[in-house]
Amino acid sequence: MRIPPRIARIGALGALATTLLIGGPAVAATPAVDTAPPAASATFSRLAVGDICYSDLPSQAHDTLRLIDKGGPYPYPQDGTVFQNREGLLPEHPRGYYHEYTVKTPGSSDRGARRIVTGDSHQEDYYTADHYRSFDLVDYGC
């Protein structure tokens, strides 16, 4: 009999309870090692996202956030487009929940790697300096 990983994680007591519920020999289960990648759930994603104080953002990110608050005009045609969260690092939401905006990079001849990604919730703004490899939720309280 194979004990589902969720049940096996609760140890010997869980094995005894499973035995009593479904029958079979009472064998203490060894903790399961979950080798599957975690699902892109809101709980996991929140853990994958760091925090950054508003005051620690580069000045160009402040400029971008002010433009977002004003509704534009934006310097790049891609600004304000739907961010699809293909990386799965941000909390899972329906398509159209997130939008991306360019944070200018001094000396860069193109858009660079820095972005602000906004969610539909109030002050749900994420900063990435590495083109979506990591995100920091902007903390406006520090």
Backbone bond lengths (Angstrom), bond angles and torsions (degrees), N, CA, C in turn:
res aa  C-N    CA-C-N  psi(-1)  N-CA   C-N-CA  omega(-1)  CA-C   N-CA-C  phi
1 M - - - 1.447 - - 1.525 108.82 -
2 R 1.314 117.10 132.55 1.465 122.69 178.04 1.516 108.26 -100.18
3 I 1.329 116.08 125.49 1.458 121.21 179.27 1.524 107.35 -88.79
4 P 1.323 117.91 128.80 1.461 119.54 178.68 1.525 110.58 -57.06
5 P 1.349 118.11 143.06 1.471 121.76 -176.76 1.515 113.87 -53.13
6 R 1.321 117.95 -37.18 1.460 120.71 -178.66 1.522 110.58 -62.10
7 I 1.331 117.01 -38.63 1.461 121.42 179.04 1.512 110.22 -75.73
8 A 1.336 117.42 -39.68 1.459 121.19 -177.47 1.514 112.01 -62.98
9 R 1.308 118.32 -28.69 1.465 121.13 -178.07 1.521 112.88 -66.15
10 I 1.315 118.09 -19.35 1.459 118.90 -177.27 1.517 112.28 -86.70
11 G 1.362 119.30 0.93 1.445 123.33 168.89 1.508 114.94 82.62
12 A 1.353 114.92 -156.58 1.461 122.24 -172.33 1.517 112.25 -61.82
13 L 1.321 117.58 -42.22 1.455 120.27 178.93 1.521 110.53 -60.76
14 G 1.313 115.98 -40.11 1.461 120.68 176.96 1.516 111.47 -64.81
15 A 1.340 117.16 -37.87 1.456 120.81 178.58 1.521 110.33 -64.86
16 L 1.332 117.10 -41.51 1.452 120.88 177.95 1.523 110.62 -63.88
17 A 1.327 116.84 -44.22 1.460 119.82 178.58 1.523 110.93 -63.23
18 T 1.323 116.81 -40.76 1.463 120.58 177.76 1.519 110.37 -62.78
19 T 1.342 116.51 -42.13 1.456 120.89 179.48 1.523 110.60 -61.01
20 L 1.319 116.38 -44.83 1.454 120.46 -179.26 1.528 111.71 -65.70
21 L 1.335 116.38 -34.99 1.456 120.64 -178.29 1.522 113.58 -78.22
22 I 1.342 116.70 -40.72 1.463 117.80 -174.30 1.519 113.47 -115.52
23 G 1.321 118.17 -1.75 1.465 121.19 177.12 1.512 111.87 84.10
24 G 1.342 116.44 169.61 1.455 121.72 179.45 1.511 110.50 107.00
25 P 1.329 117.19 176.84 1.465 120.30 -176.70 1.525 111.77 -70.44
26 A 1.334 114.93 145.62 1.467 120.13 178.36 1.518 108.69 -82.87
27 V 1.325 116.86 99.89 1.456 122.91 -179.72 1.512 107.66 -123.10
28 A 1.327 115.54 129.02 1.459 118.49 178.68 1.518 109.09 -68.07
29 A 1.291 115.30 131.52 1.459 120.51 -179.72 1.512 109.78 -82.81
30 T 1.314 115.95 140.53 1.459 119.50 172.90 1.515 107.33 -83.69
31 P 1.306 117.20 146.42 1.468 118.86 -179.07 1.525 110.72 -57.05
32 A 1.294 114.97 135.78 1.463 120.52 179.84 1.516 110.12 -78.38
33 V 1.293 115.36 143.11 1.453 120.76 172.84 1.513 106.20 -101.94
34 D 1.292 115.35 116.60 1.456 120.99 -176.52 1.521 108.12 -85.95
35 T 1.339 116.11 108.63 1.459 119.93 -178.18 1.520 112.46 -94.56
36 A 1.314 116.90 -9.40 1.465 119.63 179.26 1.517 109.41 -75.21
37 P 1.330 117.90 144.81 1.466 119.01 176.93 1.518 109.86 -65.87
38 P 1.323 117.40 145.17 1.456 119.72 -179.46 1.522 111.07 -63.53
39 A 1.313 114.94 149.26 1.461 120.11 177.74 1.511 109.48 -68.82
40 A 1.297 116.46 154.73 1.465 121.39 179.62 1.517 109.97 -83.79
41 S 1.313 115.77 59.56 1.459 120.28 179.71 1.517 109.07 -87.37
42 A 1.313 115.54 167.31 1.463 119.73 -179.91 1.522 110.71 -60.92
43 T 1.351 117.91 -38.90 1.453 120.68 -179.26 1.520 110.44 -63.52
44 F 1.321 117.55 -49.59 1.458 120.69 -179.85 1.512 110.32 -63.27
45 S 1.313 116.90 -44.78 1.453 120.31 -176.07 1.519 111.60 -62.85
46 R 1.309 117.09 -40.87 1.469 119.23 178.84 1.522 109.99 -60.08
47 L 1.351 116.74 -35.17 1.448 119.45 178.79 1.523 111.49 -71.54
48 A 1.322 117.92 -26.12 1.461 122.35 -178.34 1.518 111.77 -83.42
49 V 1.301 117.56 -7.80 1.462 122.60 -177.40 1.523 108.58 -106.51
50 G 1.330 115.93 132.64 1.452 119.76 176.64 1.516 111.12 -88.68
51 D 1.303 115.96 -170.03 1.467 123.10 176.95 1.519 108.89 -124.97
52 I 1.311 115.54 149.54 1.455 120.64 173.20 1.527 107.95 -141.06
53 C 1.306 116.17 135.68 1.462 120.25 176.64 1.523 108.98 -69.86
54 Y 1.306 115.33 142.02 1.463 120.65 177.59 1.531 110.31 -52.70
55 S 1.317 116.14 -41.21 1.466 120.38 -178.16 1.530 112.88 -67.68
56 D 1.331 117.90 -18.26 1.466 121.18 179.62 1.527 113.39 -90.02
57 L 1.329 117.17 -6.78 1.459 120.44 177.92 1.523 110.08 -69.54
58 P 1.332 117.55 150.95 1.468 118.32 173.83 1.529 110.07 -64.68
59 S 1.315 117.07 154.49 1.468 121.21 -176.76 1.531 111.67 -58.38
60 Q 1.323 117.33 -31.56 1.460 120.55 179.26 1.530 111.52 -66.19
61 A 1.330 117.67 -30.47 1.471 120.78 175.71 1.524 109.82 -69.39
62 H 1.328 117.37 -37.09 1.468 120.65 175.15 1.522 109.78 -60.88
63 D 1.349 116.09 -42.66 1.464 120.26 178.01 1.528 110.86 -59.80
64 T 1.321 116.59 -44.52 1.470 121.18 -179.18 1.526 110.50 -64.27
65 L 1.321 117.42 -43.60 1.473 120.14 179.46 1.529 111.36 -63.38
66 R 1.336 117.25 -36.90 1.473 119.95 176.39 1.536 110.59 -64.63
67 L 1.338 116.61 -41.84 1.464 120.44 177.40 1.525 111.17 -62.04
68 I 1.322 116.70 -40.43 1.468 120.82 178.49 1.521 109.61 -61.99
69 D 1.329 117.29 -45.36 1.470 121.42 179.32 1.531 111.84 -60.82
70 K 1.342 115.95 -35.16 1.472 120.68 -179.99 1.527 112.51 -82.53
71 G 1.321 117.15 -14.48 1.464 120.16 -177.32 1.521 113.17 83.57
72 G 1.325 117.59 21.58 1.463 121.72 177.51 1.508 110.79 105.11
73 P 1.302 117.16 -169.92 1.471 129.31 3.71 1.529 110.81 -76.31
74 Y 1.327 114.56 149.02 1.454 121.85 -176.50 1.524 110.44 -101.25
75 P 1.326 116.45 147.29 1.464 119.43 -175.98 1.531 114.97 -75.34
76 Y 1.338 117.96 -17.96 1.453 120.91 -177.02 1.526 109.93 -125.78
77 P 1.339 117.64 141.55 1.465 119.73 -178.70 1.535 113.33 -63.88
78 Q 1.327 118.01 -22.62 1.472 121.19 179.43 1.528 112.19 -76.31
79 D 1.323 117.08 -17.39 1.466 120.36 -177.61 1.530 110.26 -63.93
80 G 1.323 114.98 133.17 1.460 121.13 -179.58 1.516 113.57 90.87
81 T 1.329 117.24 -1.64 1.467 119.31 179.53 1.524 110.16 -77.52
82 V 1.320 115.32 161.88 1.466 121.40 -178.77 1.523 109.88 -66.66
83 F 1.316 115.84 129.89 1.462 122.80 173.23 1.517 106.72 -93.97
84 Q 1.326 116.31 125.03 1.455 120.63 -171.72 1.525 115.29 -88.29
85 N 1.311 119.28 -8.23 1.461 122.92 178.21 1.531 111.49 56.31
86 R 1.328 116.89 39.45 1.475 121.05 179.94 1.518 112.36 -59.68
87 E 1.316 116.78 -29.40 1.459 121.13 -179.56 1.529 111.32 -71.05
88 G 1.314 116.52 -22.09 1.466 121.00 179.49 1.514 113.94 72.20
89 L 1.332 118.32 19.20 1.465 120.20 -178.61 1.523 112.83 -85.03
90 L 1.305 117.28 -28.12 1.467 120.28 178.86 1.520 109.23 -87.79
91 P 1.329 116.82 159.04 1.466 119.21 178.34 1.532 110.99 -53.80
92 E 1.304 116.03 141.50 1.463 121.77 -177.44 1.526 110.78 -71.46
93 H 1.330 115.18 128.13 1.459 122.99 177.96 1.518 108.08 -145.60
94 P 1.322 117.75 163.33 1.471 120.16 178.00 1.530 111.12 -62.41
95 R 1.313 114.76 154.74 1.467 121.33 177.50 1.534 108.88 -55.48
96 G 1.309 115.99 137.11 1.454 121.37 -179.56 1.522 113.10 99.16
97 Y 1.325 118.02 -7.99 1.463 121.90 -179.93 1.531 111.09 -71.88
98 Y 1.340 116.30 -37.53 1.462 121.65 -176.92 1.529 110.80 -105.78
99 H 1.344 115.39 146.94 1.461 121.97 174.91 1.527 108.04 -134.33
100 E 1.315 116.78 149.05 1.464 120.54 -176.60 1.520 112.08 -115.60
101 Y 1.333 113.98 150.49 1.452 121.79 -178.80 1.526 108.34 -141.55
102 T 1.304 115.81 143.54 1.466 122.28 -179.26 1.522 110.65 -77.18
103 V 1.325 115.57 136.24 1.464 122.15 168.03 1.526 104.92 -106.16
104 K 1.313 115.96 113.92 1.469 119.96 -176.66 1.523 110.68 -56.53
105 T 1.325 114.40 141.68 1.456 121.74 176.88 1.523 107.67 -112.78
106 P 1.336 118.23 114.07 1.461 120.33 -179.51 1.533 111.11 -55.89
107 G 1.324 115.30 133.62 1.452 120.99 178.11 1.518 115.05 85.13
108 S 1.334 117.95 -7.00 1.457 120.98 179.83 1.523 109.71 -86.29
109 S 1.331 115.95 137.11 1.467 119.92 -179.92 1.532 112.05 -86.43
110 D 1.340 116.42 -6.82 1.471 120.18 177.26 1.528 108.91 -127.95
111 R 1.301 117.53 -163.07 1.467 121.02 -177.26 1.524 112.72 -67.34
112 G 1.306 118.46 -18.75 1.458 120.74 -178.10 1.520 111.37 73.97
113 A 1.317 116.42 -168.15 1.466 121.79 -174.35 1.522 113.49 -103.97
114 R 1.310 118.14 -7.62 1.463 120.45 -172.45 1.523 111.00 -89.13
115 R 1.347 115.63 136.65 1.458 121.29 -179.38 1.532 110.05 -144.76
116 I 1.315 113.80 157.08 1.458 122.94 163.93 1.519 105.06 -110.80
117 V 1.332 116.40 129.39 1.459 121.67 173.83 1.522 106.28 -114.97
118 T 1.327 115.68 124.11 1.460 120.12 -177.98 1.523 109.80 -104.45
119 G 1.328 115.15 145.18 1.452 121.61 170.92 1.514 108.47 -103.31
120 D 1.316 116.47 170.97 1.461 120.40 -178.65 1.525 113.17 -72.65
121 S 1.338 118.69 -20.66 1.463 120.82 179.38 1.522 110.42 -72.28
122 H 1.319 116.38 153.23 1.462 122.52 179.93 1.523 110.39 -59.41
123 Q 1.316 117.49 128.57 1.461 125.48 179.27 1.529 112.59 54.53
124 E 1.321 116.91 35.85 1.458 121.48 173.06 1.530 107.18 -98.01
125 D 1.318 114.08 82.21 1.456 121.79 -176.59 1.519 108.55 -120.35
126 Y 1.317 115.56 131.37 1.459 122.13 -179.82 1.516 108.65 -115.85
127 Y 1.328 115.57 139.86 1.461 121.37 177.84 1.520 108.47 -112.07
128 T 1.327 116.52 134.85 1.454 121.43 171.99 1.517 108.23 -128.87
129 A 1.307 115.96 130.97 1.463 121.62 177.93 1.519 110.95 -101.41
130 D 1.343 116.76 -4.90 1.463 120.79 -172.64 1.532 112.71 -127.67
131 H 1.318 115.85 36.65 1.466 122.89 176.02 1.529 112.25 51.72
132 Y 1.322 115.80 58.23 1.466 125.01 170.41 1.528 115.07 75.58
133 R 1.335 118.94 12.04 1.470 118.98 175.53 1.519 111.01 -79.62
134 S 1.333 116.06 -25.18 1.466 120.94 176.29 1.526 107.66 -151.17
135 F 1.319 114.56 157.44 1.460 120.95 -179.37 1.517 109.56 -135.50
136 D 1.319 115.30 148.50 1.461 122.47 171.52 1.508 108.37 -125.93
137 L 1.327 116.47 127.38 1.456 121.87 174.87 1.515 107.93 -73.80
138 V 1.316 116.71 127.28 1.456 120.87 -178.04 1.527 108.68 -74.38
139 D 1.338 114.46 124.32 1.463 122.16 178.75 1.526 107.29 -99.14
140 Y 1.319 116.19 111.66 1.462 120.72 -177.65 1.536 111.80 -83.88
141 G 1.321 117.85 -4.35 1.463 120.98 -176.35 1.513 114.45 -95.60
142 C 1.308 117.81 5.38 1.486 117.96 -178.82 1.507 111.62 -130.53
